[in-house]
Amino acid sequence: MKKKLMCLLLSTVMAGTLLACGETAGTATIETVEEPAEAAEEPAEEAEAPAEEAGEAEAEAAEDFHIGIVTGSVSQSEDDRRGAEAFQKMYGEDRVILATYPDNFTEELETTIQTIVNMADDPLMKAVIVNQAIPGTTEAFRQIKEKRPDILCIAGESHEDLPEIGSAADLVCNNDFVARGYLIIRTAHELGCKNFVHISFPRHLSYETMSRRVAIMKEACKEFGMEFIMETAPDPTTDVGIPGAQAYILEHVPEWVEKYGKDTAYFCTNDAHTEPLLKQLLEYGGYFIEADLPSPLMGYPGALGIDLTAEAGDFEKILAKVESAVCEKGGAGRFGTWAFSYGYTVSAGLAQHAMNVINGESELADIDDISKAYEVFSPGAAWNGSNYTNAETGVKADNTFLIYQDTYIMGDPGHYMGSTDVEVPEKYFTVK
């Protein structure tokens, strides 16, 4: 609807411009040529033609720009990629350019950087969105700005420290690791969990966002009288790859459930770990509040063995089908998600926001405008957001935002937890 409205308005403006140009050209010709009116008609028409062409060319130039979206592959970050594809489908392959960085991006840093920088070789490129903004994105944005300062550089879900990437990007949007660090534990406690198991690996734990969230989760567990447990699993970007990392989770979850009990909630920081974790928790017991980057598509289809092809893009139907399958497996009241995919929405929503900014319809660093763009791809979702605050300096960043949705716990009684209306205690914003 927005696109149609935009086109209608543009057509109206163009029509007005062309009419004005035609009238001016005709009047000038009549005044400067002292001939009868009939003789003046032909030059007037000739003058009108180039004026029309100039008006059309100007309007086309204003419209003719490209937006680039760089994501991980379907095997590593399916939701991110699907969101990029949805935006491309909406606006066309001639307007939206997609690229993927390597699955093994930690070992192929130069290829990753070059993949992002190559977007700037397109003379019509006006915005580059990277989701997830893996290591190397900051350097890539710096190189883009050196050659094309006019290009908007936008990072979704940065793996690099937020102050660092914020120094190179025009806009950074991450999940709210501060609020969620508290709310995930609070929700687990309300569901009756006694323990919380955090599954990750050294690379992820070196990120400021994840290390701070771990510290917040530990502190929240103390507040609610829960035991916090750290487990290490293989990094899928290393030699073991995704198959090896997933095999490890499949093998160890039954041991963990036996060791920690069924009244334990589990959380993993890697997308590839999510599907095998869900599969085994559905089989052996335990709770799963939400994924690191929540979505009803994150791990659930594979873990449940369901096909969501017919429901593609319709998250109301996707959630209903996933919830039904979870309940059939006996997981009612133990498994949660966000109603709309985070990764999908970030890829498409940040691209929509960039387009709105380029068209003069939105302000780049306005959280309400960002939420408006996100809602195009998550109708009815309540997005809560705030500026990122540096734990070291206490300074809020003007161009960096933290965003989250409510948690939806599937089954009877299916309900939302960790409401956006819940106040996160002030002390958690300085935990590090």
N, C-alpha and C positions, 0 to 999 in steps of 0.2 A: 504493500500500500504506500509506504514511504517513497519507494522508487517511482511509482506511478505519479505520485503527487509532485515529486521533484521534477520529473520529465514534463509534466503539465505546466508547471511554473516556468521552466526554462523555455518551453515552446512559446509561452505568452510573451516573455521578455524578448525572445528572438523576433517574434512577429512585430512587436512594437518598434524594435530597433530598425528592422528592415523598412517598415512604413516610414519612419522618420528619415532614413537615408534617402528613400525614393523621393520624398517631398522636397528635401533640400536640393537634390540634384536637379530636379525638374525646374524649380524656381530659379536657380542660378543660371541655367541654360536660357530660359526665357528672357531674363534681365540683360544678359550680355550679348545676345544676338538680336539685332534690330531687323527682324524679318516678320512676315505675317505669321500668325499663330500656327498655320498649317506647316510652314517650313520649319518651325521650331520643334515640332512634335518628334521628328526622327532623332535629332541630337539628344533630346531629353531622354528618349528611350535608351539610347546608347549609353548615356551617362548613368542611367539607373542600373544597368546590368553589373558593371564593376562594383557599384556600391553594395548591391545585394550579395555578390560573391565575397566581398570583404567582410560583410556582416556575418555570413555563414562561416567563413574561415575563422573569424574571431570566436564565435560560439563553439565551433568544433575544437579549437585549441583549448578553450576553457574546460571542455569536457574530457579531452583526450589525455588521460594520464593513467599510469599503471600502479598497481599495488602488489607488492611481493610478500609472500608468506613462506617462511622456512620452518619446517617441523622435523621431528624424528620420523622414522619409517612406521608403517602399519604394525610391524612386528614389535617395535620398541615403544611406540607412543600412538596407538591407534586412534584414540579420541582426538588428540591434537591434529592428526592428519585429516580425520573425517570432518572436523570443523573447518579446516582450510578448504577442503573440497566442497563443502556446503556453501561457503562464501563465493567460491569460484563459480559454482553452478548458478548462484543467484545473479552474478554480474557478468559472467562470461569469461571464457579462456583468453579472449583478446584483451581483457581489462585486468584480470587477476593472474599473476604468475606464481606458480608453486615450485618449491624445491625441498629436498630432504638432505639433512646432514647424515654422516655415517653412523651406523649402529655403534661401532667401536670408536666413538668420538674422542675418547681420552687418548687413544693411540694415534688418531688421525687428526691432530689439532690443526695442521696447516690446511688440510682438505676442508675441514669444518669452516675455518675462517674464510677461505677462498670461495666456498659455496655461498656464504652470506654476502661477501664483498662483490661477487659477480653480479648481484642484483643491480648494483649502481652503474653497470655498463649500459643498461637500457636508458636511453635519453628521456624516455617518458616516465621513468620510475619516480614516484613522489613519496612513497612510504614503504618501509621494510619492517615487517613484524617477524620476530623470532620467538617461537613457542615450542618447546621449552628453550630458554636462553642458556644453553649449556656453556661450559668453559670455552673461551675463545670468542664469545659474542661481543664482549667489551672491546677487544682489539679490532674485530671486524667493523664495529660501529665507528671506531676512531678512524679507520681507513676510509670508510664511506664518507664521513664528514670532511676528510681532507680533500677528497676529489669532488664530492657533491654535497655541500652544506645545506642545500635546499631539500634534501630527502629527510623525511621524518623517520627516526630510528626508534622502534618500540619493542620493548622486551616483555614477554610473558613468562612468568614462573622462572626467574633467574636462578641458576645454580651458582653463580658468582656472588660475592658479597654485595649487598644492595648499595652501599655507598660507592663501591667501585664501578658497578655497571651504571649507576645513576649519574656518574660523572661523564659518561659517553652517550647514554641514551637520552632521548627527549622525554620518554615516558617509560616507567617500569610498573608492572602490576603483578603481584604475587598473591598466593593464598595467604590468609591471615594466620601465620604460624603462631603468633602470640595468643590471640583469642582461642584458636583451635587447640593449642596445647593444653589450655585449661578446660575448654568445653568438652573435648573428647573424653578426658578423665572423669569429668563431672557426670557425663551421660553414662559412662560405664558403671560408675558408682550407683546412679539412680536405677540401673537395670539389675543391680545386685552383684556385680563383679567384685571379687576380693583381690584379684591380681591383675596386672597389666604387663604384657610382654611386648617389647619394642624390638623389631627385627630390622637390622641394617648392616652396613659395612663401613670401613674406614673412610672411603672417599666421600660418601654422603655425610658422615659425621663431621667432616672437616668444613662443611658449608656452615656459614653463620646462621642461616635460617633454620637448618635442621638441628644444629647443636644447641641453639637457644630454645627450640621447641622441646628437645629432650630435657633440658634443665627445667623448663616450665612444667612438663609432665611429671617429673620427679617431685617437684614442689607440690603439685596438685594431689599426687598420690599420698603424700604426707598429710595434707589437709583432710583427705577423705578416708584415711586409715587403710589405704591399699598398698600392696607390695609392688614395687616397680622392678622389672627384670629386663636385662639387656641380652639379646641373642644375636649372634653374628651369622650372616649367610653370605655366600659368594656374590661378588659384584658381576653382573651380566656383561659388563664391558671388558672384562678380563678374558683370559684364554678359555675359561670354562664356557663362556658364551651364555646365551639365554637358556638353552637346553640343560646345561650343567647346573645353572643356578636354580632352575625350576625343579630339577630332580632332587636337589638338596632339600628344598622345602617339603616336597612330597614325602621324602623319607623321614624327616625330623618332626613334622607336626604331630604324628601319633605319639612320639616319645614325649613331646612337650605337654600334650594334653594329659597324658598319664602322670607326668611329673608335677604339673602345676594345678591340675584339676579342671573340671568343666566350667567352673565359675570364674574363668579367666578371659579377659579380652586381649585380642592380638592386633598389632599394627605393624605394617611394613612400609619402608620408605621408597621401595622400587616398584614400578608398574609391573614388571615381568614376574615378580614374586607373588603378586596379588592373586592371580588365578589359581595356582596350586594351593595357596594358603586357604582360600575360600573353599576349594574342593574338599580339602581334608578336614576343615572345621565343620563343614556340613555333615561329613561322615562320622567324625569322632567326637564332636562337641566343642564348646567354646563360643566366644562372642567376637564379633567384628563390627566395630562402631561405624567406621567409614574408611575409605582408602586415603592414601597420601594425597592424591588428586581425585577427589570423589566423583563417581559417576555410576549410574546403573549399568553402564557398558563396561566399566572397569573390572575385569576379571569374572564377572557374573555369568555372561553367556557361555564361556568355555567351561567354567566350573559346574554349571547346571546342565550343559549340553543342550541349549536351546538356540534356535535360529531366529534372529530378529531382523531378517532381510525385509520382510513385509512391513515392519514397523519403523524402518530407517528414518531418522530425523524427527519422529513423533515421540517425544520423551514421555508424554502422558501414557501412551500405549506401551512403550518400552518398560517403564517402571511397573505398570500393572502386570505385564507378562513375567518380569523378573520376580516380582513379589509373589505371584501365584506359584512359581516354580520353587522359590525359597520355602514357602509354607508347605508345599508337597513333600519337601525333603526334611521337614521337621524343624525348620530354622526360624519359625515365627517368633518375633520378639527378641531375636539374638543378632540379627544382621541389619546393617544400615548403609545409607548412601546419601548423596544429594539428589534431589529429584531431577536436576538437570546436570549434564556432564560439565565438569569444570574445564577440562582440557579442550573439549569441543567448543564451549562458549568462549573461552579466552582466545583461541585462534580466530574464530569468526567475529567475535565481538570487538576485539582490538582492531581488526581490519575494518569493520564497520565504523568504529570510532575515528580511525584515520581518514576514511572517506568523508565522514561528516565534517571533520576539521578542515580538510582540503577544500571542501565545498562551502566553507564559511558558516556552517550550521552549528558547530560545537566549539567549545574551548578545550584545548589539549589537556590541561591539568585540572579539569573540573570533574569531581567524583560523580556528580549527578549526570553529567553528559556521558561519562564512561558507563555508568549503570544503564542509561537509556540505550546505549549501543548493545550492551550485553543482553538486555531484555528482548531485543529483536530475535535472538536465538534461544531465549529461555523465558517465554511469555508467562507472566504470573509469578516468576521467582522473586524472592526478596533478597537483594544483594546488600550486604552490610559492608561498609568500607571506611577506612581511615588512613591518614598519612602514616608512613613508616617513621618510627622514632629510633634513632641510633642509641643503643643501650650504653655505649661508651660516653657519648657527649650529651645525650638528652635532647638533641636537635631533631626536629621534624623535617623530613625531606619534602620539598614542594612538588617534585615530579615522580614520587614513588608511593604507591598505594597498596594496602593490604585488604583483601576482599574475601568474604565467605558467605555461604548459604546455611540455612538450618539443616540439621541432620534428620533424615527420615528413617525411622525404625520400621522395618517391614513386618507385616503379620498382625494378628489380632492381639492387642489393639495397636494397629499400625498408627504411628503418630510421629510428630516432629519433636525433636529434643534439642537441647542447646540453643534455645530460641535466640534470635537476634535481639530480643528484648532483655535478655539476661545481661546483667552488668558483670563484666570481668573485673575481679578485684584489682585495684590499682597496683598492688605490689608485683603482679606478674609482668607488668610492662618493663620492669627494670631487671628481671631475672635473667642471668646469662651464664 
